[in-house]
Amino acid sequence: MADQHEPDPDPDRSDARCGATSRQSETDPSPEQQTCRCGELSLCPGPGDPLLLCAQRPLWRGQLPAPLPALGGAAPRHLLPAGSHRGGRAASGVSLTNQRSINQSINQSIRRLVCRLLRALASDRLTWKVRAQRRLHPAGGGTFPLLETPDFDWPAACLELEEHLSHWSDEGGGAERFSLTEGHFASVESVLLLNGGTVCASGSRDRNVVLWDLRRLGEGAGEAEGEGEGEGGAQVSTLLGNQRYSTHRGWVWCLAARGSLLCSGSFDSTIKTWDLGACGAPLSEIRGRDAVLCLSCLSDVVVAGSFDKRVSVYDPRCAEPLLQSLELHARAVLTLSADERHIVSGSEDRSLAVFDRRAGKLLQRMQLSSYLLSLCPQPPFLWAGDNQGELHALRWQDGLLSPLGRFDVGHRALLTGVQVSLGTLYTCATDKTLKVHVPSDPPKTLCTVQHQEVFNGISVEGGVLAAASGDMSVEIWKMKKSP
């Protein structure tokens, strides 16, 4: 059989596969390297060679070349520069320096190929979708995700889901639990994780807002606790502002934050703002008309729902902070979620209202069979927990909300907290349970945490889960790092 690397009778022939021209000088026995228009080294001088490494043709044909030879030996003919195998005299004249250069060029080209292939694989949605479904099959989950949209981020969802399963599939064995009991002396009503889960703010019926530094959580186990140090080594500080004994003069019912701005709402009808970048220094105090039951903090305004059936929009930087007062419900506003476009509020009158901030008008009012206590946005969905312990999923379509599903996730009392991301779902209730699920249709429960008292709210951020407890404690779970 004829060797497919036989010398070309015409040394000036143009290679049609990569547009390169190989020439051999009559005066210089050392051949020039064959290159393509993109400047890459070509390993395909002949039509039968197995590999083409060229930036304009990133995929290979045939099989990869043989392992590179030791620098002291002779390179295989199909790995030599074009023209160098056209005669024994030229091939044997390749110097050690030339061989090193050839090997480096080949290695760089192969690395480029591998990177391109890995990049293509990582961006392939079907690959990640199949991987996620395989991970869910042993857990017995339903359809994941709840509803697949064209822009659903499969890579991020799959990675979140895998971490979630590793932490909670074995009854929470992948998370370390701490009880912070030294900060409050009454029921804790709200918690909020900040700064990537390194700080936790909690509000209580003792009228205080407490900041917990979780960076040293667990380091103080078995050691004497110093002043200002809570159980497990968490540092504790209480926001007082101008008050001598407490943060507010009434129960602290809700918390919200944006960047370094922290807001606290109280039964004393006030909203106080704090600068976390300045160690919790007080910024302003906004006085409303009735007890503040829920908050949302945006870049320019603070939105509050209150017992007097109103949704109020404030600018805390102004001397007269009230910008809008909206009466969207017939009874107390218990929960809300706001962004730059919409304000969504749920009331004790069993209604859900959607207000358009830009148009300044009510877009939608949805009547429900139960009232909502907690909302969690996860675009294009909105998740909600109700007073019957059920979980609702709604979808944004053309600026309006439409019901997508209503699920019994095992709670038997008020569902007071819900937190959702692409691959995780957490719920808590006043039935003294906290549940961890897969956000599928229907949700698959991975783990149920029993507690001695009610759970009033939860927050999840940076691999940390925090829960507000009726036994005056803040319950913390830190996800263990994968080995």
Helices and strands as residue ranges (DSSP letters): E 14-15, E 20-21, G 77-79, H 88-92, H 96-122, H 125-139, H 154-168, E 175-180, E 188-194, G 195-197, E 199-204, E 209-213, G 231-233, E 235-239, E 252-258, E 261-266, E 270-275, G 276-278, E 281-287, E 292-297, E 302-306, E 310-314, E 322-327, E 333-338, E 342-347, E 351-356, E 361-367, E 372-378, E 381-386, E 390-397, E 400-408, E 415-420, E 425-429, E 433-438, E 444-450, E 455-461, E 464-469, E 474-479
